[in-house]
Amino acid sequence: MMHLPRAAALAAILLTPLLASAPAQPSTYTYRGTIHAVQPRASSLELITGVGFALRLVQMRAVAATRIEKAGVAISLADLKPGDVVRADCRRTGTGLVADRIEALDGAAAPAPPTPR
C-alpha cells in the first residue's frame, strides 16, 4: 500500500507535463467594427462589433504607445470619427482593454439596393 505523501508526489510528477502543455489563454484580441464614440481627451473609444445579429459595444483605451494609422500613415485618435470602420489589436489589462494598434479601414458602405418603382 502506497503512503499518501508518496502518492501525492507521484501524481505531481505525472501531471506536471500535462499542466505545462495546456494551452494558454490568448493575451491579445483583434476586433473589427464601427466606431460608436471617440473621446480623445480620455484616450478612449467604443467600437460596435458583432457576428450576425449579435452586436456588442467594446470599450478600449489608447496609450502613448498605441499606433493609430490609416492607409499606412500615422493619424491621431482625434482623426477617428463615429462611423469609421477600424481593426484594433488589443490586450486585456487590470483596467480593461488597451489598444496596441488601431487601423482605420476602407469602410465604404455597400450601395443601397434599388428602390422598387
Biopython code that builds the backbone (N, CA, C, O; Angstrom):
import numpy as np
from Bio.PDB.StructureBuilder import StructureBuilder

atoms = [
    (1, "MET", "N", (0.831, -1.178, 0.000)),
    (1, "MET", "CA", (0.000, 0.000, 0.000)),
    (1, "MET", "C", (0.878, 1.243, 0.000)),
    (1, "MET", "O", (1.833, 1.345, 0.769)),
    (2, "MET", "N", (0.535, 2.201, -0.886)),
    (2, "MET", "CA", (1.333, 3.410, -1.038)),
    (2, "MET", "C", (0.887, 4.431, -0.004)),
    (2, "MET", "O", (-0.307, 4.581, 0.252)),
    (3, "HIS", "N", (1.844, 5.132, 0.591)),
    (3, "HIS", "CA", (1.525, 6.175, 1.557)),
    (3, "HIS", "C", (1.003, 7.411, 0.835)),
    (3, "HIS", "O", (1.343, 7.647, -0.324)),
    (4, "LEU", "N", (0.189, 8.190, 1.511)),
    (4, "LEU", "CA", (-0.433, 9.369, 0.921)),
    (4, "LEU", "C", (0.594, 10.373, 0.410)),
    (4, "LEU", "O", (0.436, 10.832, -0.721)),
    (5, "PRO", "N", (1.643, 10.753, 1.159)),
    (5, "PRO", "CA", (2.611, 11.716, 0.627)),
    (5, "PRO", "C", (3.304, 11.196, -0.635)),
    (5, "PRO", "O", (3.564, 11.966, -1.560)),
    (6, "ARG", "N", (3.601, 9.898, -0.678)),
    (6, "ARG", "CA", (4.238, 9.332, -1.872)),
    (6, "ARG", "C", (3.287, 9.362, -3.059)),
    (6, "ARG", "O", (3.709, 9.636, -4.183)),
    (7, "ALA", "N", (2.021, 9.086, -2.825)),
    (7, "ALA", "CA", (1.027, 9.104, -3.891)),
    (7, "ALA", "C", (0.857, 10.529, -4.433)),
    (7, "ALA", "O", (0.727, 10.719, -5.642)),
    (8, "ALA", "N", (0.857, 11.512, -3.557)),
    (8, "ALA", "CA", (0.727, 12.899, -3.995)),
    (8, "ALA", "C", (1.944, 13.328, -4.799)),
    (8, "ALA", "O", (1.811, 14.028, -5.803)),
    (9, "ALA", "N", (3.129, 12.914, -4.365)),
    (9, "ALA", "CA", (4.351, 13.252, -5.093)),
    (9, "ALA", "C", (4.347, 12.593, -6.468)),
    (9, "ALA", "O", (4.736, 13.223, -7.451)),
    (10, "LEU", "N", (3.922, 11.362, -6.552)),
    (10, "LEU", "CA", (3.862, 10.642, -7.819)),
    (10, "LEU", "C", (2.850, 11.303, -8.759)),
    (10, "LEU", "O", (3.118, 11.459, -9.950)),
    (11, "ALA", "N", (1.700, 11.686, -8.228)),
    (11, "ALA", "CA", (0.685, 12.356, -9.038)),
    (11, "ALA", "C", (1.216, 13.684, -9.564)),
    (11, "ALA", "O", (0.968, 14.035, -10.718)),
    (12, "ALA", "N", (1.941, 14.425, -8.732)),
    (12, "ALA", "CA", (2.509, 15.703, -9.157)),
    (12, "ALA", "C", (3.518, 15.505, -10.284)),
    (12, "ALA", "O", (3.548, 16.284, -11.237)),
    (13, "ILE", "N", (4.330, 14.481, -10.179)),
    (13, "ILE", "CA", (5.326, 14.203, -11.210)),
    (13, "ILE", "C", (4.644, 13.823, -12.522)),
    (13, "ILE", "O", (5.066, 14.259, -13.593)),
    (14, "LEU", "N", (3.603, 13.020, -12.439)),
    (14, "LEU", "CA", (2.922, 12.569, -13.651)),
    (14, "LEU", "C", (2.066, 13.664, -14.295)),
    (14, "LEU", "O", (1.917, 13.679, -15.517)),
    (15, "LEU", "N", (1.509, 14.568, -13.509)),
    (15, "LEU", "CA", (0.627, 15.601, -14.045)),
    (15, "LEU", "C", (1.355, 16.859, -14.504)),
    (15, "LEU", "O", (0.794, 17.638, -15.275)),
    (16, "THR", "N", (2.575, 17.076, -14.057)),
    (16, "THR", "CA", (3.307, 18.286, -14.412)),
    (16, "THR", "C", (3.428, 18.470, -15.931)),
    (16, "THR", "O", (3.175, 19.574, -16.413)),
    (17, "PRO", "N", (3.803, 17.443, -16.710)),
    (17, "PRO", "CA", (3.881, 17.662, -18.157)),
    (17, "PRO", "C", (2.528, 18.036, -18.779)),
    (17, "PRO", "O", (2.482, 18.814, -19.732)),
    (18, "LEU", "N", (1.449, 17.497, -18.255)),
    (18, "LEU", "CA", (0.131, 17.828, -18.791)),
    (18, "LEU", "C", (-0.227, 19.282, -18.527)),
    (18, "LEU", "O", (-0.775, 19.953, -19.401)),
    (19, "LEU", "N", (0.076, 19.772, -17.339)),
    (19, "LEU", "CA", (-0.226, 21.152, -16.992)),
    (19, "LEU", "C", (0.655, 22.121, -17.761)),
    (19, "LEU", "O", (0.202, 23.198, -18.149)),
    (20, "ALA", "N", (1.890, 21.754, -17.982)),
    (20, "ALA", "CA", (2.821, 22.619, -18.708)),
    (20, "ALA", "C", (2.436, 22.743, -20.179)),
    (20, "ALA", "O", (2.724, 23.761, -20.807)),
    (21, "SER", "N", (1.791, 21.724, -20.733)),
    (21, "SER", "CA", (1.449, 21.770, -22.149)),
    (21, "SER", "C", (0.031, 22.274, -22.393)),
    (21, "SER", "O", (-0.416, 22.306, -23.539)),
    (22, "ALA", "N", (-0.683, 22.667, -21.346)),
    (22, "ALA", "CA", (-2.051, 23.165, -21.511)),
    (22, "ALA", "C", (-2.019, 24.479, -22.284)),
    (22, "ALA", "O", (-1.140, 25.310, -22.054)),
    (23, "PRO", "N", (-2.968, 24.676, -23.199)),
    (23, "PRO", "CA", (-2.958, 25.914, -23.973)),
    (23, "PRO", "C", (-3.219, 27.120, -23.082)),
    (23, "PRO", "O", (-4.062, 27.077, -22.187)),
    (24, "ALA", "N", (-2.483, 28.195, -23.341)),
    (24, "ALA", "CA", (-2.641, 29.418, -22.568)),
    (24, "ALA", "C", (-3.804, 30.225, -23.127)),
    (24, "ALA", "O", (-4.141, 30.117, -24.307)),
    (25, "GLN", "N", (-4.405, 31.022, -22.279)),
    (25, "GLN", "CA", (-5.469, 31.908, -22.731)),
    (25, "GLN", "C", (-4.852, 32.971, -23.640)),
    (25, "GLN", "O", (-3.723, 33.401, -23.403)),
    (26, "PRO", "N", (-5.575, 33.397, -24.673)),
    (26, "PRO", "CA", (-4.999, 34.412, -25.549)),
    (26, "PRO", "C", (-4.792, 35.715, -24.788)),
    (26, "PRO", "O", (-5.647, 36.138, -24.009)),
    (27, "SER", "N", (-3.644, 36.345, -25.025)),
    (27, "SER", "CA", (-3.366, 37.593, -24.326)),
    (27, "SER", "C", (-3.695, 38.795, -25.204)),
    (27, "SER", "O", (-3.754, 39.922, -24.712)),
    (28, "THR", "N", (-3.910, 38.566, -26.498)),
    (28, "THR", "CA", (-4.273, 39.651, -27.395)),
    (28, "THR", "C", (-5.594, 39.326, -28.090)),
    (28, "THR", "O", (-5.943, 38.164, -28.299)),
    (29, "TYR", "N", (-6.306, 40.379, -28.437)),
    (29, "TYR", "CA", (-7.594, 40.241, -29.095)),
    (29, "TYR", "C", (-7.616, 41.182, -30.289)),
    (29, "TYR", "O", (-7.055, 42.276, -30.221)),
    (30, "THR", "N", (-8.244, 40.783, -31.362)),
    (30, "THR", "CA", (-8.419, 41.649, -32.522)),
    (30, "THR", "C", (-9.905, 41.869, -32.726)),
    (30, "THR", "O", (-10.680, 40.919, -32.829)),
    (31, "TYR", "N", (-10.288, 43.123, -32.782)),
    (31, "TYR", "CA", (-11.677, 43.495, -33.000)),
    (31, "TYR", "C", (-11.774, 44.248, -34.315)),
    (31, "TYR", "O", (-10.915, 45.070, -34.637)),
    (32, "ARG", "N", (-12.823, 43.963, -35.070)),
    (32, "ARG", "CA", (-13.144, 44.731, -36.267)),
    (32, "ARG", "C", (-14.548, 45.246, -36.084)),
    (32, "ARG", "O", (-15.448, 44.491, -35.718)),
    (33, "GLY", "N", (-14.744, 46.522, -36.334)),
    (33, "GLY", "CA", (-16.072, 47.059, -36.161)),
    (33, "GLY", "C", (-16.154, 48.524, -36.510)),
    (33, "GLY", "O", (-15.227, 49.104, -37.075)),
    (34, "THR", "N", (-17.278, 49.106, -36.165)),
    (34, "THR", "CA", (-17.580, 50.501, -36.459)),
    (34, "THR", "C", (-17.457, 51.324, -35.178)),
    (34, "THR", "O", (-17.964, 50.933, -34.127)),
    (35, "ILE", "N", (-16.790, 52.450, -35.277)),
    (35, "ILE", "CA", (-16.636, 53.308, -34.107)),
    (35, "ILE", "C", (-17.985, 53.912, -33.743)),
    (35, "ILE", "O", (-18.672, 54.498, -34.579)),
    (36, "HIS", "N", (-18.342, 53.755, -32.478)),
    (36, "HIS", "CA", (-19.575, 54.333, -31.942)),
    (36, "HIS", "C", (-19.283, 55.694, -31.331)),
    (36, "HIS", "O", (-20.049, 56.638, -31.523)),
    (37, "ALA", "N", (-18.181, 55.803, -30.594)),
    (37, "ALA", "CA", (-17.806, 57.062, -29.936)),
    (37, "ALA", "C", (-16.295, 57.115, -29.762)),
    (37, "ALA", "O", (-15.641, 56.095, -29.543)),
    (38, "VAL", "N", (-15.756, 58.326, -29.863)),
    (38, "VAL", "CA", (-14.327, 58.570, -29.634)),
    (38, "VAL", "C", (-14.218, 59.710, -28.638)),
    (38, "VAL", "O", (-14.878, 60.740, -28.780)),
    (39, "GLN", "N", (-13.375, 59.516, -27.623)),
    (39, "GLN", "CA", (-13.121, 60.563, -26.642)),
    (39, "GLN", "C", (-11.613, 60.792, -26.580)),
    (39, "GLN", "O", (-10.931, 60.182, -25.756)),
    (40, "PRO", "N", (-11.079, 61.672, -27.448)),
    (40, "PRO", "CA", (-9.626, 61.883, -27.499)),
    (40, "PRO", "C", (-9.023, 62.326, -26.170)),
    (40, "PRO", "O", (-7.921, 61.901, -25.823)),
    (41, "ARG", "N", (-9.730, 63.178, -25.418)),
    (41, "ARG", "CA", (-9.176, 63.643, -24.136)),
    (41, "ARG", "C", (-9.046, 62.510, -23.141)),
    (41, "ARG", "O", (-8.113, 62.497, -22.338)),
    (42, "ALA", "N", (-9.959, 61.563, -23.177)),
    (42, "ALA", "CA", (-9.902, 60.404, -22.275)),
    (42, "ALA", "C", (-9.126, 59.250, -22.902)),
    (42, "ALA", "O", (-8.943, 58.206, -22.278)),
    (43, "SER", "N", (-8.671, 59.444, -24.143)),
    (43, "SER", "CA", (-7.933, 58.408, -24.891)),
    (43, "SER", "C", (-8.720, 57.109, -24.950)),
    (43, "SER", "O", (-8.174, 56.029, -24.726)),
    (44, "SER", "N", (-10.011, 57.224, -25.255)),
    (44, "SER", "CA", (-10.825, 56.018, -25.304)),
    (44, "SER", "C", (-11.733, 56.027, -26.530)),
    (44, "SER", "O", (-12.008, 57.070, -27.123)),
    (45, "LEU", "N", (-12.182, 54.840, -26.884)),
    (45, "LEU", "CA", (-13.155, 54.722, -27.954)),
    (45, "LEU", "C", (-14.041, 53.528, -27.700)),
    (45, "LEU", "O", (-13.668, 52.595, -26.989)),
    (46, "GLU", "N", (-15.225, 53.570, -28.293)),
    (46, "GLU", "CA", (-16.185, 52.478, -28.206)),
    (46, "GLU", "C", (-16.402, 51.967, -29.611)),
    (46, "GLU", "O", (-16.604, 52.736, -30.551)),
    (47, "LEU", "N", (-16.356, 50.663, -29.736)),
    (47, "LEU", "CA", (-16.441, 50.008, -31.036)),
    (47, "LEU", "C", (-17.633, 49.061, -31.041)),
    (47, "LEU", "O", (-17.806, 48.269, -30.115)),
    (48, "ILE", "N", (-18.453, 49.142, -32.081)),
    (48, "ILE", "CA", (-19.573, 48.215, -32.240)),
    (48, "ILE", "C", (-19.064, 47.035, -33.054)),
    (48, "ILE", "O", (-18.621, 47.199, -34.190)),
    (49, "THR", "N", (-19.128, 45.849, -32.468)),
    (49, "THR", "CA", (-18.698, 44.631, -33.158)),
    (49, "THR", "C", (-19.841, 43.628, -33.101)),
    (49, "THR", "O", (-20.813, 43.818, -32.370)),
    (50, "GLY", "N", (-19.718, 42.580, -33.863)),
    (50, "GLY", "CA", (-20.740, 41.555, -33.791)),
    (50, "GLY", "C", (-20.605, 40.508, -34.865)),
    (50, "GLY", "O", (-19.837, 40.642, -35.818)),
    (51, "VAL", "N", (-21.378, 39.465, -34.677)),
    (51, "VAL", "CA", (-21.480, 38.383, -35.644)),
    (51, "VAL", "C", (-22.968, 38.154, -35.863)),
    (51, "VAL", "O", (-23.716, 37.904, -34.918)),
    (52, "GLY", "N", (-23.383, 38.242, -37.111)),
    (52, "GLY", "CA", (-24.805, 38.063, -37.394)),
    (52, "GLY", "C", (-25.609, 39.155, -36.721)),
    (52, "GLY", "O", (-25.304, 40.338, -36.867)),
    (53, "PHE", "N", (-26.638, 38.762, -35.985)),
    (53, "PHE", "CA", (-27.493, 39.729, -35.309)),
    (53, "PHE", "C", (-27.024, 40.045, -33.894)),
    (53, "PHE", "O", (-27.629, 40.881, -33.222)),
    (54, "ALA", "N", (-25.968, 39.400, -33.430)),
    (54, "ALA", "CA", (-25.462, 39.637, -32.076)),
    (54, "ALA", "C", (-24.448, 40.779, -32.123)),
    (54, "ALA", "O", (-23.354, 40.620, -32.665)),
    (55, "LEU", "N", (-24.810, 41.915, -31.560)),
    (55, "LEU", "CA", (-23.928, 43.076, -31.522)),
    (55, "LEU", "C", (-23.481, 43.336, -30.095)),
    (55, "LEU", "O", (-24.183, 43.018, -29.135)),
    (56, "ARG", "N", (-22.284, 43.927, -29.977)),
    (56, "ARG", "CA", (-21.831, 44.328, -28.648)),
    (56, "ARG", "C", (-20.971, 45.565, -28.764)),
    (56, "ARG", "O", (-20.384, 45.838, -29.811)),
    (57, "LEU", "N", (-20.904, 46.300, -27.691)),
    (57, "LEU", "CA", (-20.123, 47.515, -27.613)),
    (57, "LEU", "C", (-18.851, 47.208, -26.829)),
    (57, "LEU", "O", (-18.912, 46.784, -25.675)),
    (58, "VAL", "N", (-17.700, 47.424, -27.460)),
    (58, "VAL", "CA", (-16.410, 47.137, -26.836)),
    (58, "VAL", "C", (-15.734, 48.467, -26.528)),
    (58, "VAL", "O", (-15.560, 49.302, -27.416)),
    (59, "GLN", "N", (-15.356, 48.660, -25.276)),
    (59, "GLN", "CA", (-14.672, 49.876, -24.859)),
    (59, "GLN", "C", (-13.190, 49.586, -24.706)),
    (59, "GLN", "O", (-12.800, 48.568, -24.134)),
    (60, "MET", "N", (-12.362, 50.496, -25.228)),
    (60, "MET", "CA", (-10.908, 50.327, -25.131)),
    (60, "MET", "C", (-10.248, 51.683, -24.955)),
    (60, "MET", "O", (-10.833, 52.730, -25.233)),
    (61, "ARG", "N", (-9.007, 51.629, -24.482)),
    (61, "ARG", "CA", (-8.216, 52.841, -24.291)),
    (61, "ARG", "C", (-7.023, 52.813, -25.220)),
    (61, "ARG", "O", (-6.500, 51.748, -25.548)),
    (62, "ALA", "N", (-6.601, 53.981, -25.638)),
    (62, "ALA", "CA", (-5.350, 54.134, -26.369)),
    (62, "ALA", "C", (-4.323, 54.683, -25.372)),
    (62, "ALA", "O", (-4.664, 55.460, -24.480)),
    (63, "VAL", "N", (-3.079, 54.273, -25.536)),
    (63, "VAL", "CA", (-1.997, 54.768, -24.686)),
    (63, "VAL", "C", (-0.968, 55.445, -25.579)),
    (63, "VAL", "O", (-1.104, 55.429, -26.802)),
    (64, "ALA", "N", (0.055, 56.036, -24.985)),
    (64, "ALA", "CA", (1.062, 56.752, -25.768)),
    (64, "ALA", "C", (1.706, 55.857, -26.828)),
    (64, "ALA", "O", (2.070, 56.339, -27.900)),
    (65, "ALA", "N", (1.848, 54.575, -26.545)),
    (65, "ALA", "CA", (2.495, 53.655, -27.486)),
    (65, "ALA", "C", (1.543, 53.090, -28.546)),
    (65, "ALA", "O", (1.982, 52.353, -29.428)),
    (66, "THR", "N", (0.251, 53.420, -28.475)),
    (66, "THR", "CA", (-0.717, 52.895, -29.441)),
    (66, "THR", "C", (-0.425, 53.472, -30.820)),
    (66, "THR", "O", (-0.337, 54.688, -30.989)),
    (67, "ARG", "N", (-0.276, 52.584, -31.807)),
    (67, "ARG", "CA", (-0.089, 53.006, -33.201)),
    (67, "ARG", "C", (-1.474, 53.156, -33.829)),
    (67, "ARG", "O", (-2.254, 52.204, -33.863)),
    (68, "ILE", "N", (-1.769, 54.345, -34.320)),
    (68, "ILE", "CA", (-3.041, 54.599, -34.989)),
    (68, "ILE", "C", (-2.704, 55.028, -36.406)),
    (68, "ILE", "O", (-1.930, 55.963, -36.610)),
    (69, "GLU", "N", (-3.293, 54.335, -37.396)),
    (69, "GLU", "CA", (-2.940, 54.653, -38.780)),
    (69, "GLU", "C", (-4.096, 54.421, -39.739)),
    (69, "GLU", "O", (-5.048, 53.692, -39.458)),
    (70, "LYS", "N", (-3.964, 55.077, -40.885)),
    (70, "LYS", "CA", (-4.924, 54.897, -41.969)),
    (70, "LYS", "C", (-4.120, 54.854, -43.259)),
    (70, "LYS", "O", (-3.368, 55.781, -43.558)),
    (71, "ALA", "N", (-4.278, 53.792, -44.013)),
    (71, "ALA", "CA", (-3.551, 53.587, -45.268)),
    (71, "ALA", "C", (-2.039, 53.700, -45.058)),
    (71, "ALA", "O", (-1.325, 54.215, -45.919)),
    (72, "GLY", "N", (-1.557, 53.218, -43.914)),
    (72, "GLY", "CA", (-0.128, 53.204, -43.627)),
    (72, "GLY", "C", (0.427, 54.514, -43.110)),
    (72, "GLY", "O", (1.629, 54.616, -42.863)),
    (73, "VAL", "N", (-0.422, 55.525, -42.940)),
    (73, "VAL", "CA", (0.013, 56.839, -42.457)),
    (73, "VAL", "C", (-0.478, 57.019, -41.022)),
    (73, "VAL", "O", (-1.633, 56.732, -40.706)),
    (74, "ALA", "N", (0.420, 57.499, -40.160)),
    (74, "ALA", "CA", (0.056, 57.714, -38.759)),
    (74, "ALA", "C", (-0.961, 58.843, -38.644)),
    (74, "ALA", "O", (-0.818, 59.889, -39.277)),
    (75, "ILE", "N", (-1.992, 58.619, -37.828)),
    (75, "ILE", "CA", (-3.003, 59.631, -37.533)),
    (75, "ILE", "C", (-3.201, 59.664, -36.024)),
    (75, "ILE", "O", (-2.653, 58.829, -35.304)),
    (76, "SER", "N", (-3.977, 60.619, -35.550)),
    (76, "SER", "CA", (-4.234, 60.694, -34.110)),
    (76, "SER", "C", (-5.602, 60.102, -33.800)),
    (76, "SER", "O", (-6.411, 59.871, -34.698)),
    (77, "LEU", "N", (-5.843, 59.865, -32.544)),
    (77, "LEU", "CA", (-7.139, 59.341, -32.113)),
    (77, "LEU", "C", (-8.247, 60.325, -32.481)),
    (77, "LEU", "O", (-9.359, 59.912, -32.808)),
    (78, "ALA", "N", (-7.949, 61.626, -32.430)),
    (78, "ALA", "CA", (-8.943, 62.652, -32.762)),
    (78, "ALA", "C", (-9.344, 62.609, -34.235)),
    (78, "ALA", "O", (-10.399, 63.127, -34.601)),
    (79, "ASP", "N", (-8.516, 61.997, -35.085)),
    (79, "ASP", "CA", (-8.846, 61.880, -36.508)),
    (79, "ASP", "C", (-9.910, 60.818, -36.770)),
    (79, "ASP", "O", (-10.509, 60.795, -37.845)),
    (80, "LEU", "N", (-10.148, 59.944, -35.803)),
    (80, "LEU", "CA", (-11.168, 58.904, -35.958)),
    (80, "LEU", "C", (-12.525, 59.474, -35.570)),
    (80, "LEU", "O", (-12.642, 60.245, -34.617)),
    (81, "LYS", "N", (-13.533, 59.085, -36.314)),
    (81, "LYS", "CA", (-14.886, 59.611, -36.092)),
    (81, "LYS", "C", (-15.892, 58.475, -35.992)),
    (81, "LYS", "O", (-15.651, 57.393, -36.528)),
    (82, "PRO", "N", (-17.027, 58.700, -35.308)),
    (82, "PRO", "CA", (-18.083, 57.689, -35.297)),
    (82, "PRO", "C", (-18.469, 57.325, -36.731)),
    (82, "PRO", "O", (-18.612, 58.192, -37.593)),
    (83, "GLY", "N", (-18.633, 56.034, -36.961)),
    (83, "GLY", "CA", (-18.943, 55.536, -38.296)),
    (83, "GLY", "C", (-17.733, 54.987, -39.024)),
    (83, "GLY", "O", (-17.884, 54.221, -39.976)),
    (84, "ASP", "N", (-16.515, 55.365, -38.593)),
    (84, "ASP", "CA", (-15.306, 54.812, -39.208)),
    (84, "ASP", "C", (-15.203, 53.328, -38.880)),
    (84, "ASP", "O", (-15.533, 52.907, -37.770)),
    (85, "VAL", "N", (-14.753, 52.547, -39.833)),
    (85, "VAL", "CA", (-14.539, 51.113, -39.629)),
    (85, "VAL", "C", (-13.068, 50.911, -39.308)),
    (85, "VAL", "O", (-12.201, 51.397, -40.034)),
    (86, "VAL", "N", (-12.779, 50.191, -38.218)),
    (86, "VAL", "CA", (-11.397, 50.002, -37.779)),
    (86, "VAL", "C", (-11.129, 48.545, -37.414)),
    (86, "VAL", "O", (-12.043, 47.750, -37.197)),
    (87, "ARG", "N", (-9.859, 48.237, -37.357)),
    (87, "ARG", "CA", (-9.370, 46.980, -36.803)),
    (87, "ARG", "C", (-8.489, 47.382, -35.626)),
    (87, "ARG", "O", (-7.588, 48.207, -35.775)),
    (88, "ALA", "N", (-8.745, 46.801, -34.460)),
    (88, "ALA", "CA", (-7.998, 47.155, -33.256)),
    (88, "ALA", "C", (-7.384, 45.905, -32.641)),
    (88, "ALA", "O", (-8.089, 44.947, -32.324)),
    (89, "ASP", "N", (-6.073, 45.922, -32.478)),
    (89, "ASP", "CA", (-5.358, 44.856, -31.781)),
    (89, "ASP", "C", (-5.199, 45.304, -30.338)),
    (89, "ASP", "O", (-4.564, 46.322, -30.063)),
    (90, "CYS", "N", (-5.779, 44.538, -29.414)),
    (90, "CYS", "CA", (-5.842, 44.941, -28.008)),
    (90, "CYS", "C", (-5.291, 43.863, -27.094)),
    (90, "CYS", "O", (-5.085, 42.716, -27.491)),
    (91, "ARG", "N", (-5.058, 44.274, -25.848)),
    (91, "ARG", "CA", (-4.687, 43.331, -24.794)),
    (91, "ARG", "C", (-5.467, 43.689, -23.547)),
    (91, "ARG", "O", (-5.769, 44.856, -23.297)),
    (92, "ARG", "N", (-5.785, 42.678, -22.777)),
    (92, "ARG", "CA", (-6.540, 42.889, -21.550)),
    (92, "ARG", "C", (-5.569, 43.233, -20.428)),
    (92, "ARG", "O", (-4.543, 42.575, -20.252)),
    (93, "THR", "N", (-5.906, 44.268, -19.675)),
    (93, "THR", "CA", (-5.113, 44.669, -18.516)),
    (93, "THR", "C", (-6.038, 44.720, -17.305)),
    (93, "THR", "O", (-7.237, 44.467, -17.424)),
    (94, "GLY", "N", (-5.498, 45.037, -16.176)),
    (94, "GLY", "CA", (-6.293, 45.135, -14.967)),
    (94, "GLY", "C", (-7.319, 46.262, -15.019)),
    (94, "GLY", "O", (-8.295, 46.255, -14.269)),
    (95, "THR", "N", (-7.095, 47.227, -15.904)),
    (95, "THR", "CA", (-8.027, 48.357, -16.024)),
    (95, "THR", "C", (-8.887, 48.279, -17.277)),
    (95, "THR", "O", (-9.600, 49.232, -17.590)),
    (96, "GLY", "N", (-8.836, 47.164, -17.999)),
    (96, "GLY", "CA", (-9.665, 46.999, -19.194)),
    (96, "GLY", "C", (-8.821, 46.789, -20.437)),
    (96, "GLY", "O", (-7.623, 46.522, -20.353)),
    (97, "LEU", "N", (-9.461, 46.913, -21.592)),
    (97, "LEU", "CA", (-8.768, 46.705, -22.860)),
    (97, "LEU", "C", (-7.907, 47.909, -23.211)),
    (97, "LEU", "O", (-8.337, 49.056, -23.086)),
    (98, "VAL", "N", (-6.673, 47.629, -23.657)),
    (98, "VAL", "CA", (-5.764, 48.660, -24.135)),
    (98, "VAL", "C", (-5.428, 48.317, -25.577)),
    (98, "VAL", "O", (-5.028, 47.192, -25.877)),
    (99, "ALA", "N", (-5.591, 49.290, -26.471)),
    (99, "ALA", "CA", (-5.291, 49.084, -27.888)),
    (99, "ALA", "C", (-3.806, 49.292, -28.129)),
    (99, "ALA", "O", (-3.247, 50.325, -27.758)),
    (100, "ASP", "N", (-3.166, 48.303, -28.754)),
    (100, "ASP", "CA", (-1.768, 48.444, -29.152)),
    (100, "ASP", "C", (-1.678, 49.039, -30.551)),
    (100, "ASP", "O", (-0.726, 49.748, -30.877)),
    (101, "ARG", "N", (-2.688, 48.739, -31.378)),
    (101, "ARG", "CA", (-2.701, 49.221, -32.767)),
    (101, "ARG", "C", (-4.149, 49.400, -33.196)),
    (101, "ARG", "O", (-4.992, 48.539, -32.948)),
    (102, "ILE", "N", (-4.429, 50.524, -33.840)),
    (102, "ILE", "CA", (-5.747, 50.784, -34.406)),
    (102, "ILE", "C", (-5.530, 51.171, -35.865)),
    (102, "ILE", "O", (-4.789, 52.106, -36.166)),
    (103, "GLU", "N", (-6.175, 50.451, -36.753)),
    (103, "GLU", "CA", (-6.037, 50.720, -38.179)),
    (103, "GLU", "C", (-7.408, 51.083, -38.748)),
    (103, "GLU", "O", (-8.343, 50.285, -38.691)),
    (104, "ALA", "N", (-7.519, 52.287, -39.293)),
    (104, "ALA", "CA", (-8.756, 52.697, -39.950)),
    (104, "ALA", "C", (-8.809, 51.979, -41.299)),
    (104, "ALA", "O", (-7.864, 52.047, -42.085)),
    (105, "LEU", "N", (-9.913, 51.298, -41.555)),
    (105, "LEU", "CA", (-10.076, 50.535, -42.782)),
    (105, "LEU", "C", (-10.948, 51.304, -43.762)),
    (105, "LEU", "O", (-11.638, 52.250, -43.381)),
    (106, "ASP", "N", (-10.912, 50.897, -45.016)),
    (106, "ASP", "CA", (-11.795, 51.491, -46.008)),
    (106, "ASP", "C", (-13.194, 51.001, -45.692)),
    (106, "ASP", "O", (-13.545, 49.867, -46.021)),
    (107, "GLY", "N", (-13.987, 51.832, -45.065)),
    (107, "GLY", "CA", (-15.304, 51.414, -44.593)),
    (107, "GLY", "C", (-16.428, 51.867, -45.481)),
    (107, "GLY", "O", (-17.531, 52.132, -45.003)),
    (108, "ALA", "N", (-16.166, 51.960, -46.774)),
    (108, "ALA", "CA", (-17.240, 52.392, -47.673)),
    (108, "ALA", "C", (-18.404, 51.430, -47.566)),
    (108, "ALA", "O", (-18.248, 50.217, -47.710)),
    (109, "ALA", "N", (-19.552, 51.984, -47.315)),
    (109, "ALA", "CA", (-20.745, 51.144, -47.173)),
    (109, "ALA", "C", (-21.143, 50.590, -48.533)),
    (109, "ALA", "O", (-20.880, 51.194, -49.573)),
    (110, "ALA", "N", (-21.774, 49.440, -48.501)),
    (110, "ALA", "CA", (-22.271, 48.848, -49.738)),
    (110, "ALA", "C", (-23.375, 49.744, -50.292)),
    (110, "ALA", "O", (-24.122, 50.352, -49.526)),
    (111, "PRO", "N", (-23.482, 49.831, -51.619)),
    (111, "PRO", "CA", (-24.532, 50.689, -52.178)),
    (111, "PRO", "C", (-25.908, 50.190, -51.773)),
    (111, "PRO", "O", (-26.145, 48.991, -51.625)),
    (112, "ALA", "N", (-26.801, 51.143, -51.601)),
    (112, "ALA", "CA", (-28.178, 50.789, -51.215)),
    (112, "ALA", "C", (-28.857, 50.054, -52.364)),
    (112, "ALA", "O", (-28.600, 50.355, -53.530)),
    (113, "PRO", "N", (-29.715, 49.100, -52.047)),
    (113, "PRO", "CA", (-30.410, 48.391, -53.119)),
    (113, "PRO", "C", (-31.352, 49.345, -53.855)),
    (113, "PRO", "O", (-31.829, 50.318, -53.271)),
    (114, "PRO", "N", (-31.619, 49.074, -55.120)),
    (114, "PRO", "CA", (-32.506, 49.974, -55.868)),
    (114, "PRO", "C", (-33.898, 50.008, -55.253)),
    (114, "PRO", "O", (-34.398, 49.011, -54.732)),
    (115, "THR", "N", (-34.496, 51.171, -55.329)),
    (115, "THR", "CA", (-35.848, 51.355, -54.778)),
    (115, "THR", "C", (-36.875, 50.819, -55.780)),
    (115, "THR", "O", (-36.814, 51.164, -56.960)),
    (116, "PRO", "N", (-37.817, 49.983, -55.330)),
    (116, "PRO", "CA", (-38.840, 49.492, -56.255)),
    (116, "PRO", "C", (-39.718, 50.645, -56.752)),
    (116, "PRO", "O", (-40.007, 51.577, -56.001)),
    (117, "ARG", "N", (-40.135, 50.579, -58.004)),
    (117, "ARG", "CA", (-40.975, 51.651, -58.598)),
    (117, "ARG", "C", (-42.397, 51.232, -58.702)),
    (117, "ARG", "O", (-43.235, 52.001, -59.173)),
]
sb = StructureBuilder()
sb.init_structure("model")
sb.init_model(0)
sb.init_chain("A")
sb.init_seg("    ")
for serial, (resi, resn, name, xyz) in enumerate(atoms, 1):
    if name == "N":
        sb.init_residue(resn, " ", resi, " ")
    sb.init_atom(name, np.array(xyz, "f"), 0.0, 1.0, " ", f" {name:<3s}", serial, name[0])
structure = sb.get_structure()
